[in-house]
Every structure is written in C-alpha cells, then in structure tokens.
Amino acid sequence: MDNPALQSRLAPAHSRLGRYNGVEAALDFGDPAQELCALQSGCGVFDLGWRAKVSVTGKDRARWLHNMVTNNVRDLALNRGVYNFVLSAQGRILGDMYIYNRGDFFLIDTDWAQAEPLLTAMKRFIIMDKVEMNVVSEITAIGLCGPKAGETMAAAGLKAHNSAPLEIREQQLDDFSLAVVSGPENKPGWYEIWIAKANPGPAAIHEKLIAAGAQRVGAEGLEAWRMLHGIPNYGQDIRERDLPQETGQMQALSFTKGCYIGQEIVERIRSRGHVHRTFVGFEFTGEPPTPAKFEADGRNVAEVTSVARVPSGSGQTAIGLGYVRREIAADGQVDLNGQKARIVELPFVI
C-alpha cells in the first residue's frame, strides 16, 4: 500500500521530498529547526498522508474487535477513541493503532506501513463472525500541533475548544464537511482534520490554516518532536519481538476487559511485577551512535532504536530512544561500546 502525502503534492519548490513511514512526504520546507520550533512554541501544519484508515463493520464488530486488541473498544463512547496493540499468541506486538467508535462502524487509524500486515493478521480470525474490514481510501488527514494550534484553528473557522483526548467533532467549514480529532494525552497540542480527498477540500483547508498563522512542517521536524515527547514508532522503536510492558505504553492496555489474543502473557508480566528492560530516552555527548544493540559482559544491556539532533540552549543536543535493562536504567547512564549516554526519563526536557 502507498498513499502519496498531501504536502508532497502541495509543497513549494524549496521543499525536500523523501520517504517517511512508507510514503512520499515533504521532509522539510527549508529549515527543520525552525519547523520544530513552530511545533514547540507556535503552530505547525503538516500532512498525515502516511496514516491509513480501516473500517470495521458488521453486526459482530464490537465483540470481535474487542477480543482482538489490548484495550476496551466494546465500551467506547460514540466518536471517542482509544490506543491499542494487536498481539500474537506469544504476547508480541504485531502493530499499534487508534480505534474510534463511529456509531455503525469502528474506524482504525494506523500507519500505511502497518495496514496491510495488520489486515492480514486480523482477518485470519474472522471465522463465523459477521465482520468486514476495508481500507477507507477516500479520506485524508491534515495535522496541526503546537501550543497555538487551538487558536489557529479558531482563526480558520474550526472549533476544538474543550475537546477530550481522542474525541471526534464533526464540523462544516465553507462547503466542506470534515472531522476535527483531538490528539491523545501524550501528544499535547495535537489535532487532526479528516476530510475527503476530493479536490479542492484538503488543499483549501491547508491554505486556510497557513493564512491563520500555521507554519508548514516537514517530516524531519515531526520526527524530532516525536522523539522529544518519547513517542515510539512501530517498526522502529516497537517491533514484533517486543512485549507491551517493555514499551512503557500502558495506555494501550486494559486489565479489566477480559480475554484477547496474547492476554495470558500480558497478565503473567503484570503478576511478575516488571519486565527485564524498559523504554527510555538517551542523551549523547558528541555524535549519536547508529541504532543498534549494545553488549557488556556477553549480554545485551541496551538498544538504541531512534536518534536525532535537536536544538537546545547549548546549540544542539543528540538524543535517542531505545531500551535498557532495568538494573542499568537505575544507574542513570550506560556505556555504549565506549560512548557514555545519559538515561533520560521520557519525555525529554531540553
């Protein structure tokens, strides 16, 4: 599956294009550091063309989907969402997603790179159930983020005031029907606008937001923002070999919902009280290492999964995300083949 990103089509000539999360995207619009600054102190606008939407329909949809994922979707209120993992029978993470209750169907929101493997894995469990899963190809999404995102949307004629995390609000702007979706709690100031791909809707909304004060942001600025907030990316920081509690994303787990695939392993870890390694941030001196596993005394002690350089008071700081053994995390630093790294509790404060 591929989905050309909106900003790669609308991008000014000075933008730099490349691949991000499996699709073509604008990597930057001339100054990634300034674009990150807009996300941190103003309002950035960006394409979310790497996100895929999948509908789950049929009279058995609530029961079946509830039994497939790690969180409680059966009791979701209308137009509310929740974060989930899909696990193997061995408790390993096959993918992550947001699931929204849209009334007569559920809507799955995940990366395009995950959509096809997740559809294949989940459809194997549709046996006698009245359930259908289909990619929703007619919807695209525009993202906004920053402390001024709410007022920027208001200036453009959109309403997001007092919305709850992962709440969908249907709205009309000019002649366009759209949905404004507030981000989860670990993405402060994050909003999404879901709108039909048919022209001129997405382009018109995008230009309204820029006219209201939003700054174009490319994938490199978004990637730095993601890392600063300690948000793992599936396929990069979360892989099929990882266990849910290792990732630290406890908001994906319900311990009261009943049975689901992989639940036995999740419960066993909870009863044991901890996992052997934990998801953390790293702060490096000098050049950051290439993402890799690092050993000491013949055993894996740490793994760096993402690295970036971000602006800081001293110029730039090299940071990373990854995993360390719990006993090493308590020391506050780790030796990565001769390079010292400070272990940082997420999110970063720089």
C-alpha positions in Angstrom: 0.0 0.0 0.0 1.1 3.5 -0.7 -0.5 6.9 -0.2 1.2 10.0 -1.7 1.4 12.6 1.0 -0.6 15.8 0.6 2.3 18.2 1.3 4.4 16.3 -1.3 1.8 17.5 -3.9 1.3 21.0 -2.4 4.9 21.6 -1.3 6.7 24.7 -2.5 9.7 24.3 -4.9 12.2 24.7 -2.0 10.8 21.7 -0.1 12.8 18.5 0.1 11.0 15.3 -0.6 11.7 11.7 0.6 10.2 8.7 2.3 8.6 8.8 5.8 6.7 5.9 7.3 6.4 4.2 4.0 5.1 7.1 1.8 6.5 10.0 -0.1 6.5 13.1 2.1 8.0 16.6 2.4 11.0 16.1 4.7 11.4 19.8 5.3 10.5 23.2 3.9 13.9 24.8 4.2 14.6 24.9 7.9 13.8 21.8 10.0 14.9 23.5 13.3 12.5 26.4 12.7 9.8 23.9 11.9 10.4 22.1 15.1 10.2 25.4 16.9 6.8 26.0 15.4 5.6 22.7 16.9 7.0 23.6 20.3 6.0 27.3 20.6 3.6 28.1 17.8 1.5 26.0 15.4 2.8 23.7 12.7 0.6 22.2 9.9 1.6 19.0 8.2 0.3 16.2 6.1 -0.7 12.9 7.7 -0.7 11.0 4.4 1.2 8.2 6.0 -1.8 7.3 8.2 -4.3 4.7 6.9 -7.9 4.4 7.9 -9.6 1.0 8.1 -13.4 0.5 8.7 -14.7 -2.5 10.7 -18.3 -3.2 10.0 -20.9 -5.9 10.6 -23.1 -6.9 13.5 -20.4 -8.8 15.4 -17.8 -5.9 15.0 -17.8 -4.8 18.7 -17.4 -8.3 20.2 -14.9 -9.5 17.6 -12.7 -6.3 17.7 -12.8 -6.2 21.5 -11.4 -9.7 21.5 -8.6 -8.8 19.0 -6.9 -5.9 20.7 -5.4 -4.9 24.1 -7.8 -2.1 25.1 -11.5 -1.8 25.8 -13.3 -0.9 22.5 -16.6 -2.5 23.3 -17.5 0.3 25.8 -16.2 3.2 23.7 -18.5 6.2 23.7 -19.6 7.5 20.3 -16.9 9.5 18.5 -14.3 8.6 21.1 -11.0 6.7 20.5 -8.5 4.6 22.4 -4.9 3.4 21.7 -4.4 -0.3 21.2 -1.9 -3.1 20.4 -2.5 -6.2 18.4 -0.6 -9.1 19.8 0.5 -12.6 18.8 -0.5 -15.5 20.9 3.0 -15.2 22.4 2.2 -11.6 23.5 4.5 -10.0 21.0 3.3 -6.7 19.3 2.1 -7.1 15.8 1.1 -3.5 15.4 -0.4 -0.5 17.1 -3.5 1.6 16.2 -6.1 4.1 17.4 -9.7 2.8 17.3 -12.6 5.1 17.2 -16.3 4.3 17.7 -18.2 5.9 14.7 -21.6 4.6 15.5 -22.4 2.0 12.9 -18.7 1.1 12.4 -15.3 1.3 14.1 -12.5 3.2 12.4 -8.9 2.0 12.8 -6.2 4.6 12.3 -2.7 3.3 11.8 0.4 3.7 9.6 0.2 2.7 5.9 3.2 0.6 6.5 1.2 -1.4 9.1 -2.2 -1.5 7.4 -1.7 -4.5 5.1 0.1 -6.8 7.6 -2.5 -5.9 10.3 -5.4 -6.6 7.9 -3.8 -10.0 7.0 -3.2 -10.9 10.6 -6.6 -9.8 12.0 -8.7 -11.2 9.1 -7.4 -14.7 9.9 -9.6 -14.6 13.0 -12.8 -13.7 11.2 -14.3 -17.2 11.0 -18.1 -17.3 11.7 -18.2 -13.7 12.7 -20.3 -11.1 10.7 -17.4 -8.7 10.3 -15.7 -6.9 7.4 -12.6 -4.9 7.3 -11.9 -2.4 4.5 -9.3 0.3 3.8 -11.0 3.7 3.7 -9.3 5.3 0.7 -11.4 8.4 0.3 -10.2 10.2 3.5 -7.0 12.1 4.0 -5.8 13.9 7.1 -4.1 17.2 7.9 -2.3 17.6 11.3 -1.7 20.6 13.5 0.4 20.8 16.6 1.7 23.3 19.0 0.5 25.5 21.9 -1.2 27.8 19.4 -2.9 25.1 17.4 -6.3 25.7 19.0 -6.4 29.4 18.4 -5.0 28.9 14.9 -7.9 26.6 14.1 -10.4 29.0 15.6 -9.0 31.8 13.4 -9.5 29.5 10.4 -13.1 28.8 11.4 -12.7 25.5 13.2 -13.7 24.6 16.7 -11.6 22.4 19.1 -12.2 24.2 22.4 -12.5 21.8 25.4 -12.3 18.7 23.3 -11.3 15.5 25.2 -8.3 13.4 24.1 -9.2 11.3 21.1 -12.6 12.9 20.6 -14.0 13.4 17.1 -16.1 16.5 16.3 -18.0 16.7 13.0 -17.8 20.2 11.5 -18.6 22.3 8.4 -16.2 24.8 7.0 -17.4 26.7 4.0 -18.7 24.0 1.7 -16.5 21.2 3.3 -17.6 18.5 5.7 -14.8 17.4 8.0 -13.9 16.0 11.3 -11.6 17.6 13.9 -9.9 15.0 16.1 -8.0 15.9 19.2 -4.8 14.0 19.9 -4.1 11.6 22.8 -2.7 12.8 26.1 0.9 12.0 25.2 0.6 14.4 22.2 -0.1 17.8 23.7 -1.4 20.4 21.3 -2.0 17.8 18.6 -5.1 17.9 16.3 -6.1 16.2 13.1 -8.5 17.2 10.4 -10.1 14.3 8.5 -11.5 15.3 5.1 -12.5 13.7 1.9 -9.6 13.6 -0.6 -11.7 15.1 -3.4 -10.3 18.4 -4.6 -10.3 21.2 -3.6 -11.1 20.3 0.0 -7.7 19.3 1.5 -5.8 22.0 -0.4 -8.3 24.7 0.6 -8.2 23.7 4.3 -4.4 23.6 4.3 -4.2 27.1 2.8 -6.8 28.4 5.3 -4.7 27.1 8.2 -1.5 28.7 6.8 -3.3 32.0 6.3 -4.5 31.8 10.0 -0.8 31.5 11.2 0.2 27.9 10.9 3.7 27.2 9.6 4.4 24.3 7.2 6.3 21.5 8.9 8.0 18.5 7.3 8.7 15.0 8.4 12.1 15.8 10.0 10.6 18.4 12.4 7.8 15.9 13.2 10.3 13.2 13.9 12.3 15.3 16.3 9.0 16.4 18.1 8.0 12.7 18.3 11.3 11.8 19.9 11.3 14.7 22.4 7.9 13.5 23.6 9.1 9.9 23.9 6.5 8.5 21.5 7.7 5.2 20.0 7.1 4.5 16.3 6.1 1.0 15.3 8.6 -0.7 13.0 11.3 1.5 14.5 11.0 1.6 18.3 8.4 -1.1 18.6 8.9 -4.3 16.8 7.3 -7.7 16.6 9.7 -9.1 19.2 8.7 -6.6 21.8 6.3 -7.1 24.7 3.7 -4.4 25.6 5.1 -3.5 29.0 8.6 -3.1 27.7 7.4 -0.2 25.6 6.0 1.7 28.5 2.8 2.4 26.6 0.5 1.4 29.4 -2.3 3.5 27.9 -2.7 0.7 25.3 -3.6 -1.9 27.9 -6.8 -2.7 29.8 -6.5 -5.2 32.7 -10.3 -5.4 33.2 -11.7 -6.1 29.7 -11.5 -9.9 29.6 -9.9 -12.2 27.1 -8.0 -11.2 24.0 -5.1 -12.7 21.9 -1.9 -12.5 23.9 -3.6 -11.6 27.2 -2.1 -14.5 29.1 1.4 -13.2 28.6 0.4 -9.6 29.5 -1.2 -10.8 32.7 1.8 -13.0 33.5 4.1 -10.0 33.2 1.8 -7.9 35.4 1.7 -10.6 38.1 5.5 -10.8 38.0 5.7 -7.1 38.5 8.2 -6.0 35.9 10.0 -6.7 32.6 13.7 -7.1 32.2 14.1 -4.0 30.0 12.4 -0.7 29.7 11.8 2.0 27.1 13.9 5.2 27.8 15.5 8.3 26.3 19.2 8.7 25.7 21.2 11.9 25.7 24.6 11.6 24.0 27.8 13.6 24.1 29.1 14.1 20.6 27.8 12.2 17.6 24.9 9.8 18.4 25.5 6.1 17.6 23.8 4.3 14.8 20.7 2.5 16.1 21.9 -0.9 17.3 22.1 -3.3 20.2 25.0 -2.9 22.7 26.5 -5.6 24.8 28.6 -5.8 28.0 30.0 -9.0 29.6 28.3 -11.1 26.9 24.8 -9.9 27.3 22.6 -7.2 25.7 22.4 -4.2 28.0 20.9 -1.5 25.8 19.4 -1.0 22.4 19.2 2.4 20.6 16.3 2.5 18.1 16.0 6.2 17.1 18.4 9.1 17.1 18.2 12.8 16.2 19.8 16.1 16.9 17.5 18.8 18.4 18.1 22.4 19.2 18.9 23.2 22.8 20.2 26.0 24.9 23.8 25.0 24.1 23.2 24.7 20.4 22.2 21.1 19.6 21.8 18.0 21.6 22.0 14.5 20.3 19.1 12.3 21.7 17.9 8.8 21.2 15.1 6.4 22.1 15.5 2.8 22.9 15.7 0.1 25.7 17.9 -0.6 28.6 17.9 -3.3 31.2 16.1 -2.2 34.3 19.1 -2.5 36.6 21.2 -0.3 34.3 18.4 2.3 33.9 18.6 2.8 37.7 22.2 3.9 37.3 21.3 6.8 35.2 23.9 6.2 32.5 25.1 3.4 30.2 28.3 2.6 28.3 27.5 2.0 24.6 30.8 0.4 23.4 32.9 3.2 24.9 30.4 6.1 24.4 28.6 7.2 27.5 24.9 8.0 27.3 22.8 9.6 30.0 19.5 7.7 30.5 16.6 10.2 30.5 13.0 9.7 31.8 10.6 10.5 29.0 9.5 12.9 27.7 12.8 14.9 27.3 13.2 18.4 28.9 15.7 20.3 26.7 
